[in-house]
Amino acid sequence: MAINRLVAKKYALAAFNVAKKLNLVDQFVLDITKFSVALSKPMIKELSNPAISRQNLRKIVAELGEKLSLHKQTIKFLEVVAEERRLSDIGVIESHFIKLVKVEKKILEVEVFSIQNLDAQNIQDIKTVLAKKYADKIIEIKQSIKKDILGGIQIKIGSTMIDASLKRQLFSLSQQFQSIL
């Protein structure tokens, strides 16, 4: 699996470089996502059948790409993916491609955990605070519900977690009481 992920990342990087050179990055994001959604697991399994020739795989992908109204350059890329029998990796290719685009566009992904969805003003307040530290980035916030934090919020930025949850505060208070006793 690790080798497949590595290979998929190389395909994503190759697609990104081509898309960037042709000024089609946004189009590739839309197309690769549309193609990935269109391929069901049973369909990927069928297309992984070694009895299907590489040339026929190219034709199938080209026809599907045309039906989905994908850009001709995206179709060419997907034909190569199919010919190399990597359609089972399309989800990983898509995911890594999007990560490359976000890095290029200086988009910072932030995940905010709370016990309920925050209102627009709270989200804007979080963006304002983060913008001070990450002035050169576009802040993109994804909200997630996490009932076990009891209250407050947790903010995940990359591998960093800022924990302002009630659960952490209670745990901290508990540790302080235990050290006193």
N, C-alpha and C positions, 0 to 999 in steps of 0.2 A: 504493500500500500504506500509506503514512504517513497518508493521509486516512482510509482504512478503519480504521486503528488508533485514530485520534483519534475517529472516530464511535463505534467500539466502546466506547471509554472513556466516552463520554458516555452510552451506553446502560447501561453498568455502574454509573455514578454515579447515574443515574435509578433503576435497580433497587435500588441500595443505599439511597437515600433513602426509597423506598417501603417497603422491607423493614424499615428501622430505625423508621420511623414506625408500622408495624403490628406491631412487635416480632417479625418473622419472619426476621431475618437468618440464623440458623442453618438454618432451613428452606429459604430461598432458595439457600444454599450447596449443600445436599444436592440440591435440585431441579435447579438449573442444571447441576451436575456430572453428575447422572444423565441429563439431557436431552442434554448435550454428548456423553457417552459413547454414548448410543443412536443419535446421528446419524452414520452412516458418510459418508465422502467421496462415494461414489456417490449416496447418498441426498440429500446437500446439493446435489450437482450437478443431480439430477432436480428438486428443489424450487426450484432457481434458474431453471428454465425459465419464460420470460416468458409462455408459453401458459397457465400455471396462474394463475388469477385470484387477486387478493389475498384475496378472501373465501374461496376454496377453501384457500388456504394457512393461513388462520386456522383453518378447520375441521380440516385435517390435523393442525396443531400441537395443537389442543384435544383431538382424539382420542388422539394420541400421549401427551399430557400426562396424560390420564385413565388410559390403559393403564399408564403408569409411576407412577400414584398421586401425581402432583405436586399441590401445594397450588393452590387455585383462583387465588390472587393471582399465583403464579409462572406459571401457564398464561396469565393475562391479559397478563403482561409478554411472554412468549414469542410470544403471538399478535401483539403489536405488532411485535416483532422480525421475525416472518415476513411480516407485512403490508408492512413497509417493505423487504422483500427483503434482510434482513441475517443470514439464517441461516448464511451462509458465515463470518460473524464471531463465531459463538457461542463458539468456543474463546478468542478474545481477550477477549470480554465476560466469560466465566467467569474467566479469569486475572486480569483487572483487578478484578473483583468480589471475588475472594478476597483480593487485595492490600488493597483498601479495608477489608475485614473485619479483616484482621490489623493494620492501622494502628489501627482503632477499638478493637480488643481489646488493643492494645499488645503484640502478639506480634512478637518480633525473630527474623527468619529468619537462621540461621547455617548455613553449609555447611562441613563438616569433610572435608578430603581426607587420605587416608592410603593406604598400600599394601595394607592389609587392614582389614576392619571392626574398629572399636574395641569393647572390652567395655563393659558397662554402667557399671562403675566409672570408666573413662576418660571416658566421656561425661558422667557426673555431675560429675567433677572439672572438666571444661571449663565446664560450666554454672555451677558454683560460682564459678569465676574470673570469668566473664563477668557473673554476677549482681552482682558488686561494682561493676562499671563501669555496668551497665545495670539498676540496682535497680528502676526503675519498669516494666521490661519482663518479659514471659514469654519465656523463651529456648526456641526451637524449633530443634532440631539435625537436620540432614539429613546423612547420611554418604555420601561418594562415594569410590570406589576410584580412585586415580591412581598407577599403577605407576612413572611416570617421576620421582617425587620421591625415590625410593630408600629413604627412611625418614623418620621424624618425621611432622609434620603441617603442613597449611596450613589456616588458618581464614579464611573469607570472610564478612564482615559488610557487607551492602550492597555498596558499591564498594570497601571496604577489605579488603586481603588481609594477613593476619599469616602470615609464612612462617617456620616453624620446621622446615623440611625439611632433610634431609641434603644434598640437591642444592644448596640455597642456601648451606649452611654450607661445602660443598666449593668452591663458586664463590667465596665470600668469602675462603677460605683461598688459593685460586689467585690472586686479585687481590692479596692481601697479599704472596705470594711474588714475583709479577711486579713489584711496586713496589720490592721489596728489590733485585732483580736489575737 
